[in-house]
Amino acid sequence: MSKNRYILPFKGTWYIEYGGTKKKNSHSWNIPGQRYAYDFEIRKNNSPYHDEVDKCQNYYSYLENIYAPCDGWVIELVNDYQNTHITKDQKIINDCDNPRGNHIIIKHPNHEYSCICHFEKDSFQVKVGDLVKEGDLLGKVGNSGNTQGPHIHFQVQLGLDPDKSKGIPIFFKNAYYQNRKRKKLEKGIEIESRSL
């Protein structure tokens, strides 16, 4: 479990598309850094989009704000990629050479690093070297990298490399489900981010 207490990197109610603390719900159990990662998206009527499935602007999460989950230093920021195109059958594809697409890595206390992926190009509000505070605006949701539609990928690991460093379960301090605080979040539920 993370030593730091994190806030969810969004405001409002979102859905856990992938993620959890057990193998059956894991984002990617066999990738060390992503074992306890989460993919978050907004859903309405149990769908992440309206109208045509292959248009980014039809996704409820698209261009939503992404916030710093904990105080820390921005140590990596990639802002090179346009959005990955979305196919009508929603296969996961990657239009660039980095599965994370536009992403940020923040170094936090206790040697923990958060990695947040799939930002909209040129939406970042911070740069490498910046000290960010919990809740600071980082940028906006896009669809760059290895995706099947706009969402937030979020993970915490014990090292800089998002794939090789050991991922750890995240202690969220502002996550609520059915009016109850949740310490463990699992795939397939809606969670609400509340102000502290």
N, C-alpha and C positions, 0 to 999 in steps of 0.2 A: 504494500500500500504506500502511496506517496506520503512523504513527510510533510510536504506543503499542502495547504488546503486551497483548492482551485475554485474559481467560478466558471460556470458554463460560458463559452465564448460567444454567446448570443443573448438577446433579450426576448422574452415572450415564450410561447409554447412551441416546441419542436418535437420531431419524431426521431427515434433511434432506428435508422435503417440497418446498420450493422454495428455490432459491438457488445461487449459484456465482459464478465470476469470468468466465464467458463468456456471450454472448448466449443461446445455446441452453438454458442452465441458469438464467438470471437470474430473480430473483423478478419484477422489472418493469423491463425494460431501458430503456423510454422515460420512466420517472419518475426524474429525476436522483438523488434521495435514496435510492431503493429499488433502484438498479441492482445493488448488491452485497449486498442484504439477504438474510436467511435466515428461513425458517419452520421451526421445530423442533417435533417431536412425538415422543411415546413410541409405539412400535409393539410389538405382540406377535402372533406368527403373521402378520406382514406386514399387520396392521390396527391403526389407531389407537383402536379401540373394541371393546367386546364387547357382545353382546346387541343391544338396540335402538339404531339409529344416531342417533335424534333426541333423546337424553337426555345432557346434559352429563356427568352423573355416570358414564356408561358409557365415557368417554374416559380412557385411561391417563394423559394429561397433566394432566387437570383437577385443580386445587388443588395441583399440585406447586409447590415453591418456585422463585422466580426470584431470582438473585443479581446483585450489582453486578459488571459485567465489568471494571472498572478504577476506580482512585481518581478522585474528581471531586465536583462540586457539583450537587445536584439543582436544576435551574433551571425545570423545568415538570413538573407532575403533574396529571393529570385523573382524577378519581374520581367521575364523574357517572352512569355507565351500568350498567344491568342487562345480563345476558348476552343476546346475539342468539339467537333461537330457531334450531334446527337442523331443516332439512327432511329428509324421508326420502330424497330424491334428492341430498342434500348440495350443493345449489347455494350459491354464495357470496352471502350477503345481508348487509345492514347494518340493524340496528334502531335506529340512532341517527344523529345529524347529524355524527358524526366517524368516519371510517373506521378510525382508530387505537383507538377506544373508550377505555377506561381505559388510560392510558399514562404513561410517565415519560421525560424527557429529562435526561441528565446531561452536564455540561460537563467534559471531561477536559483534561489537558495537551496542548500542541501544537495548540490550537484545534480539537480533535476533539470531536464530540458523539455520544453514543449515544442511540438511541431504541428503547425496548422497549414493545411494545403487547399489548393484549388481556388485561389484568389482571382478576382477579375484583374486583368492587366491594367496597370497604371492607377489602381485604386488605393495603393498603400499610403498611409498617413504617417509612416515612420520609416527610418532608415537604419542600416547597420551602425551599431555603436550607441544607438539611443537607449536611454533608460526608460522603460515603460512602467506605468503603475497599473495595478489591477483595475480593469474596466476602461482603460484607454482605448480609443478607436484605433484599430490596426488597418482596416481596409474593408473591402466588400466581397461577398460571395461571387465567384465566377464558376467556370467549368473547364479550367485548364488542367492538363495532365490526364491521368488514368481514371476516367469517370464515365458514368452513364446518364448524368444530369447534374445540375448545380446542387452542391451540398457543401458542408464543412467536414473535413477530415481533421480529427484532433487526437493526438497521442502525447503521452509523457514517457520519457525514457531516461536511463541513467548514462547518458553519453551524447556526443554530438551527432553521430551517424544514425539517421532515422531507421535504417534497416538492420544494422548490426548491433546497435546498443540494446540492452535489455529494457523492454517495455515494462511498465509497472501499472497496477491498478490505480485509478485516480480517485482521490478523496475530493468529492464536490461538496462545497458548503452551501450552495444556493439552489440545489436541484430538488424539485418537488413533484410528486406524483399522487394524484387523488388527495390533495391537501395534506400529504404526509411527506416529511423529509426522507430522502432516499440516500443511502450510502452506496448501494450497488445498483447500477443502472444496467438494464439488459435490452437486447434487440427487441423491437416490436412494441415499445411503449412510448407514449407521449410524456414529455417532461416539461416543466415550467421553470424558467429562470426567474428568481425573485430577487429584488434588491435587499441588501442586508442592512 
